Amino acid sequence: QVQLVESGGGLVQAGGSLRLSCAVSGSNFIIFRINTMGWYRQAPGNQRELVASITSDLSTNYADTVKGRFTISRDNAKNTLYLQMNSLKPEDTAVYYCNRISTTKYSWGQGTQVTVSS
């Protein structure tokens, strides 16, 4: 059973930065490497949305709302996904989750809370 453990969230002022990590366990490094992985977020009262994704060959895509401010990366040797978030805005406040980009997703982790104060 694959487990996703997100970490790195916290409270930060607008304009600040955070780096999120997602450790993927229960999946050997070959399976992790071939998966397109993504970071999602869910704000109160909103649906979960995809904010960034990265393919096995390191191609990336970003939602327009975070483009130029967030950077997704991965370390296949460590089965870990990262999200560097700069120039944070209050509207980035949400619980952030990672998962693979697939119709058959892994079970969701607990997420990590990001709160940006104005």
PyMOL commands that place a pseudoatom at each C-alpha (Angstrom):
pseudoatom trace, name=CA, resn=GLN, resi=1, chain=A, elem=C, hetatm=0, pos=[0.000, 0.000, 0.000]
pseudoatom trace, name=CA, resn=VAL, resi=2, chain=A, elem=C, hetatm=0, pos=[1.464, 3.335, -1.065]
pseudoatom trace, name=CA, resn=GLN, resi=3, chain=A, elem=C, hetatm=0, pos=[1.501, 6.051, 1.570]
pseudoatom trace, name=CA, resn=LEU, resi=4, chain=A, elem=C, hetatm=0, pos=[1.883, 9.766, 0.928]
pseudoatom trace, name=CA, resn=VAL, resi=5, chain=A, elem=C, hetatm=0, pos=[3.219, 11.977, 3.703]
pseudoatom trace, name=CA, resn=GLU, resi=6, chain=A, elem=C, hetatm=0, pos=[3.242, 15.714, 3.099]
pseudoatom trace, name=CA, resn=SER, resi=7, chain=A, elem=C, hetatm=0, pos=[5.214, 18.117, 5.256]
pseudoatom trace, name=CA, resn=GLY, resi=8, chain=A, elem=C, hetatm=0, pos=[6.691, 21.599, 5.305]
pseudoatom trace, name=CA, resn=GLY, resi=9, chain=A, elem=C, hetatm=0, pos=[3.586, 23.717, 5.662]
pseudoatom trace, name=CA, resn=GLY, resi=10, chain=A, elem=C, hetatm=0, pos=[3.150, 26.506, 8.161]
pseudoatom trace, name=CA, resn=LEU, resi=11, chain=A, elem=C, hetatm=0, pos=[2.176, 30.088, 8.772]
pseudoatom trace, name=CA, resn=VAL, resi=12, chain=A, elem=C, hetatm=0, pos=[3.971, 32.690, 6.686]
pseudoatom trace, name=CA, resn=GLN, resi=13, chain=A, elem=C, hetatm=0, pos=[3.465, 36.345, 5.843]
pseudoatom trace, name=CA, resn=ALA, resi=14, chain=A, elem=C, hetatm=0, pos=[2.521, 37.422, 2.360]
pseudoatom trace, name=CA, resn=GLY, resi=15, chain=A, elem=C, hetatm=0, pos=[5.609, 37.535, 0.188]
pseudoatom trace, name=CA, resn=GLY, resi=16, chain=A, elem=C, hetatm=0, pos=[7.277, 34.747, 2.116]
pseudoatom trace, name=CA, resn=SER, resi=17, chain=A, elem=C, hetatm=0, pos=[8.375, 31.295, 1.027]
pseudoatom trace, name=CA, resn=LEU, resi=18, chain=A, elem=C, hetatm=0, pos=[7.832, 27.689, 2.005]
pseudoatom trace, name=CA, resn=ARG, resi=19, chain=A, elem=C, hetatm=0, pos=[9.126, 24.381, 0.696]
pseudoatom trace, name=CA, resn=LEU, resi=20, chain=A, elem=C, hetatm=0, pos=[6.787, 21.423, 0.834]
pseudoatom trace, name=CA, resn=SER, resi=21, chain=A, elem=C, hetatm=0, pos=[7.887, 17.801, 0.714]
pseudoatom trace, name=CA, resn=CYS, resi=22, chain=A, elem=C, hetatm=0, pos=[5.966, 14.646, -0.106]
pseudoatom trace, name=CA, resn=ALA, resi=23, chain=A, elem=C, hetatm=0, pos=[7.495, 11.323, 0.861]
pseudoatom trace, name=CA, resn=VAL, resi=24, chain=A, elem=C, hetatm=0, pos=[6.113, 8.352, -1.047]
pseudoatom trace, name=CA, resn=SER, resi=25, chain=A, elem=C, hetatm=0, pos=[6.534, 5.029, 0.710]
pseudoatom trace, name=CA, resn=GLY, resi=26, chain=A, elem=C, hetatm=0, pos=[5.419, 1.550, -0.236]
pseudoatom trace, name=CA, resn=SER, resi=27, chain=A, elem=C, hetatm=0, pos=[6.302, 2.224, -3.870]
pseudoatom trace, name=CA, resn=ASN, resi=28, chain=A, elem=C, hetatm=0, pos=[9.622, 1.116, -5.263]
pseudoatom trace, name=CA, resn=PHE, resi=29, chain=A, elem=C, hetatm=0, pos=[11.726, 3.752, -6.918]
pseudoatom trace, name=CA, resn=ILE, resi=30, chain=A, elem=C, hetatm=0, pos=[10.985, 2.467, -10.425]
pseudoatom trace, name=CA, resn=ILE, resi=31, chain=A, elem=C, hetatm=0, pos=[7.240, 2.931, -10.022]
pseudoatom trace, name=CA, resn=PHE, resi=32, chain=A, elem=C, hetatm=0, pos=[7.685, 6.363, -8.474]
pseudoatom trace, name=CA, resn=ARG, resi=33, chain=A, elem=C, hetatm=0, pos=[10.010, 7.384, -11.270]
pseudoatom trace, name=CA, resn=ILE, resi=34, chain=A, elem=C, hetatm=0, pos=[7.555, 6.598, -14.077]
pseudoatom trace, name=CA, resn=ASN, resi=35, chain=A, elem=C, hetatm=0, pos=[4.593, 8.322, -12.467]
pseudoatom trace, name=CA, resn=THR, resi=36, chain=A, elem=C, hetatm=0, pos=[3.613, 11.869, -13.284]
pseudoatom trace, name=CA, resn=MET, resi=37, chain=A, elem=C, hetatm=0, pos=[3.219, 13.450, -9.862]
pseudoatom trace, name=CA, resn=GLY, resi=38, chain=A, elem=C, hetatm=0, pos=[1.343, 16.519, -8.800]
pseudoatom trace, name=CA, resn=TRP, resi=39, chain=A, elem=C, hetatm=0, pos=[0.652, 18.930, -5.983]
pseudoatom trace, name=CA, resn=TYR, resi=40, chain=A, elem=C, hetatm=0, pos=[-2.941, 19.736, -5.223]
pseudoatom trace, name=CA, resn=ARG, resi=41, chain=A, elem=C, hetatm=0, pos=[-4.516, 22.144, -2.789]
pseudoatom trace, name=CA, resn=GLN, resi=42, chain=A, elem=C, hetatm=0, pos=[-7.888, 22.572, -1.173]
pseudoatom trace, name=CA, resn=ALA, resi=43, chain=A, elem=C, hetatm=0, pos=[-9.070, 25.755, 0.480]
pseudoatom trace, name=CA, resn=PRO, resi=44, chain=A, elem=C, hetatm=0, pos=[-12.091, 25.771, 2.799]
pseudoatom trace, name=CA, resn=GLY, resi=45, chain=A, elem=C, hetatm=0, pos=[-15.289, 25.567, 0.812]
pseudoatom trace, name=CA, resn=ASN, resi=46, chain=A, elem=C, hetatm=0, pos=[-13.441, 24.881, -2.436]
pseudoatom trace, name=CA, resn=GLN, resi=47, chain=A, elem=C, hetatm=0, pos=[-12.773, 21.778, -4.462]
pseudoatom trace, name=CA, resn=ARG, resi=48, chain=A, elem=C, hetatm=0, pos=[-9.323, 20.275, -4.548]
pseudoatom trace, name=CA, resn=GLU, resi=49, chain=A, elem=C, hetatm=0, pos=[-7.344, 21.726, -7.443]
pseudoatom trace, name=CA, resn=LEU, resi=50, chain=A, elem=C, hetatm=0, pos=[-4.142, 20.744, -9.185]
pseudoatom trace, name=CA, resn=VAL, resi=51, chain=A, elem=C, hetatm=0, pos=[-1.485, 23.434, -8.924]
pseudoatom trace, name=CA, resn=ALA, resi=52, chain=A, elem=C, hetatm=0, pos=[1.614, 21.781, -10.365]
pseudoatom trace, name=CA, resn=SER, resi=53, chain=A, elem=C, hetatm=0, pos=[2.715, 18.549, -12.001]
pseudoatom trace, name=CA, resn=ILE, resi=54, chain=A, elem=C, hetatm=0, pos=[5.959, 16.932, -13.072]
pseudoatom trace, name=CA, resn=THR, resi=55, chain=A, elem=C, hetatm=0, pos=[6.445, 14.040, -15.468]
pseudoatom trace, name=CA, resn=SER, resi=56, chain=A, elem=C, hetatm=0, pos=[8.967, 11.231, -15.408]
pseudoatom trace, name=CA, resn=ASP, resi=57, chain=A, elem=C, hetatm=0, pos=[11.181, 13.220, -17.782]
pseudoatom trace, name=CA, resn=LEU, resi=58, chain=A, elem=C, hetatm=0, pos=[10.902, 16.299, -15.549]
pseudoatom trace, name=CA, resn=SER, resi=59, chain=A, elem=C, hetatm=0, pos=[8.519, 18.308, -17.701]
pseudoatom trace, name=CA, resn=THR, resi=60, chain=A, elem=C, hetatm=0, pos=[6.473, 20.610, -15.511]
pseudoatom trace, name=CA, resn=ASN, resi=61, chain=A, elem=C, hetatm=0, pos=[3.132, 22.343, -15.673]
pseudoatom trace, name=CA, resn=TYR, resi=62, chain=A, elem=C, hetatm=0, pos=[1.572, 24.926, -13.416]
pseudoatom trace, name=CA, resn=ALA, resi=63, chain=A, elem=C, hetatm=0, pos=[-1.805, 26.444, -12.802]
pseudoatom trace, name=CA, resn=ASP, resi=64, chain=A, elem=C, hetatm=0, pos=[-1.944, 30.047, -13.951]
pseudoatom trace, name=CA, resn=THR, resi=65, chain=A, elem=C, hetatm=0, pos=[-2.487, 31.174, -10.376]
pseudoatom trace, name=CA, resn=VAL, resi=66, chain=A, elem=C, hetatm=0, pos=[0.934, 29.906, -9.276]
pseudoatom trace, name=CA, resn=LYS, resi=67, chain=A, elem=C, hetatm=0, pos=[2.994, 30.142, -12.457]
pseudoatom trace, name=CA, resn=GLY, resi=68, chain=A, elem=C, hetatm=0, pos=[6.236, 32.014, -11.889]
pseudoatom trace, name=CA, resn=ARG, resi=69, chain=A, elem=C, hetatm=0, pos=[5.984, 31.652, -8.102]
pseudoatom trace, name=CA, resn=PHE, resi=70, chain=A, elem=C, hetatm=0, pos=[5.930, 27.891, -7.461]
pseudoatom trace, name=CA, resn=THR, resi=71, chain=A, elem=C, hetatm=0, pos=[8.454, 25.295, -8.594]
pseudoatom trace, name=CA, resn=ILE, resi=72, chain=A, elem=C, hetatm=0, pos=[7.806, 21.563, -8.518]
pseudoatom trace, name=CA, resn=SER, resi=73, chain=A, elem=C, hetatm=0, pos=[10.673, 19.082, -8.435]
pseudoatom trace, name=CA, resn=ARG, resi=74, chain=A, elem=C, hetatm=0, pos=[11.324, 15.456, -7.593]
pseudoatom trace, name=CA, resn=ASP, resi=75, chain=A, elem=C, hetatm=0, pos=[14.103, 13.273, -6.256]
pseudoatom trace, name=CA, resn=ASN, resi=76, chain=A, elem=C, hetatm=0, pos=[13.503, 9.813, -7.674]
pseudoatom trace, name=CA, resn=ALA, resi=77, chain=A, elem=C, hetatm=0, pos=[16.282, 8.284, -5.576]
pseudoatom trace, name=CA, resn=LYS, resi=78, chain=A, elem=C, hetatm=0, pos=[14.432, 9.380, -2.446]
pseudoatom trace, name=CA, resn=ASN, resi=79, chain=A, elem=C, hetatm=0, pos=[10.875, 8.824, -3.706]
pseudoatom trace, name=CA, resn=THR, resi=80, chain=A, elem=C, hetatm=0, pos=[10.181, 12.425, -2.769]
pseudoatom trace, name=CA, resn=LEU, resi=81, chain=A, elem=C, hetatm=0, pos=[8.305, 15.260, -4.407]
pseudoatom trace, name=CA, resn=TYR, resi=82, chain=A, elem=C, hetatm=0, pos=[8.879, 18.929, -3.595]
pseudoatom trace, name=CA, resn=LEU, resi=83, chain=A, elem=C, hetatm=0, pos=[7.083, 22.227, -4.062]
pseudoatom trace, name=CA, resn=GLN, resi=84, chain=A, elem=C, hetatm=0, pos=[9.019, 25.455, -3.609]
pseudoatom trace, name=CA, resn=MET, resi=85, chain=A, elem=C, hetatm=0, pos=[6.568, 28.272, -3.043]
pseudoatom trace, name=CA, resn=ASN, resi=86, chain=A, elem=C, hetatm=0, pos=[7.767, 31.862, -3.288]
pseudoatom trace, name=CA, resn=SER, resi=87, chain=A, elem=C, hetatm=0, pos=[5.978, 35.214, -3.196]
pseudoatom trace, name=CA, resn=LEU, resi=88, chain=A, elem=C, hetatm=0, pos=[3.131, 33.623, -1.302]
pseudoatom trace, name=CA, resn=LYS, resi=89, chain=A, elem=C, hetatm=0, pos=[-0.248, 35.322, -1.281]
pseudoatom trace, name=CA, resn=PRO, resi=90, chain=A, elem=C, hetatm=0, pos=[-3.167, 35.016, 1.150]
pseudoatom trace, name=CA, resn=GLU, resi=91, chain=A, elem=C, hetatm=0, pos=[-5.116, 33.229, -1.581]
pseudoatom trace, name=CA, resn=ASP, resi=92, chain=A, elem=C, hetatm=0, pos=[-2.531, 30.434, -1.485]
pseudoatom trace, name=CA, resn=THR, resi=93, chain=A, elem=C, hetatm=0, pos=[-3.872, 29.462, 1.926]
pseudoatom trace, name=CA, resn=ALA, resi=94, chain=A, elem=C, hetatm=0, pos=[-5.018, 25.847, 1.718]
pseudoatom trace, name=CA, resn=VAL, resi=95, chain=A, elem=C, hetatm=0, pos=[-4.189, 22.284, 2.640]
pseudoatom trace, name=CA, resn=TYR, resi=96, chain=A, elem=C, hetatm=0, pos=[-1.657, 20.963, 0.147]
pseudoatom trace, name=CA, resn=TYR, resi=97, chain=A, elem=C, hetatm=0, pos=[-1.575, 17.356, -0.998]
pseudoatom trace, name=CA, resn=CYS, resi=98, chain=A, elem=C, hetatm=0, pos=[0.499, 15.309, -3.381]
pseudoatom trace, name=CA, resn=ASN, resi=99, chain=A, elem=C, hetatm=0, pos=[-0.611, 12.430, -5.552]
pseudoatom trace, name=CA, resn=ARG, resi=100, chain=A, elem=C, hetatm=0, pos=[0.041, 10.920, -8.906]
pseudoatom trace, name=CA, resn=ILE, resi=101, chain=A, elem=C, hetatm=0, pos=[-1.654, 12.249, -12.007]
pseudoatom trace, name=CA, resn=SER, resi=102, chain=A, elem=C, hetatm=0, pos=[-3.819, 9.279, -12.872]
pseudoatom trace, name=CA, resn=THR, resi=103, chain=A, elem=C, hetatm=0, pos=[-7.420, 8.167, -12.931]
pseudoatom trace, name=CA, resn=THR, resi=104, chain=A, elem=C, hetatm=0, pos=[-6.337, 5.699, -10.246]
pseudoatom trace, name=CA, resn=LYS, resi=105, chain=A, elem=C, hetatm=0, pos=[-4.800, 7.825, -7.577]
pseudoatom trace, name=CA, resn=TYR, resi=106, chain=A, elem=C, hetatm=0, pos=[-3.086, 6.667, -4.446]
pseudoatom trace, name=CA, resn=SER, resi=107, chain=A, elem=C, hetatm=0, pos=[-4.963, 7.081, -1.176]
pseudoatom trace, name=CA, resn=TRP, resi=108, chain=A, elem=C, hetatm=0, pos=[-4.681, 10.708, -0.149]
pseudoatom trace, name=CA, resn=GLY, resi=109, chain=A, elem=C, hetatm=0, pos=[-2.358, 11.663, 2.660]
pseudoatom trace, name=CA, resn=GLN, resi=110, chain=A, elem=C, hetatm=0, pos=[-3.223, 14.010, 5.478]
pseudoatom trace, name=CA, resn=GLY, resi=111, chain=A, elem=C, hetatm=0, pos=[-1.890, 17.023, 3.611]
pseudoatom trace, name=CA, resn=THR, resi=112, chain=A, elem=C, hetatm=0, pos=[0.035, 19.944, 5.019]
pseudoatom trace, name=CA, resn=GLN, resi=113, chain=A, elem=C, hetatm=0, pos=[-1.574, 23.251, 5.972]
pseudoatom trace, name=CA, resn=VAL, resi=114, chain=A, elem=C, hetatm=0, pos=[-0.248, 26.435, 4.410]
pseudoatom trace, name=CA, resn=THR, resi=115, chain=A, elem=C, hetatm=0, pos=[-1.538, 29.692, 5.851]
pseudoatom trace, name=CA, resn=VAL, resi=116, chain=A, elem=C, hetatm=0, pos=[-0.493, 33.025, 4.380]
pseudoatom trace, name=CA, resn=SER, resi=117, chain=A, elem=C, hetatm=0, pos=[-1.272, 36.120, 6.385]
pseudoatom trace, name=CA, resn=SER, resi=118, chain=A, elem=C, hetatm=0, pos=[-1.717, 39.529, 4.790]
for i in range(1, 118): cmd.bond("trace and resi %d" % i, "trace and resi %d" % (i + 1))
show_as sticks, trace
zoom trace
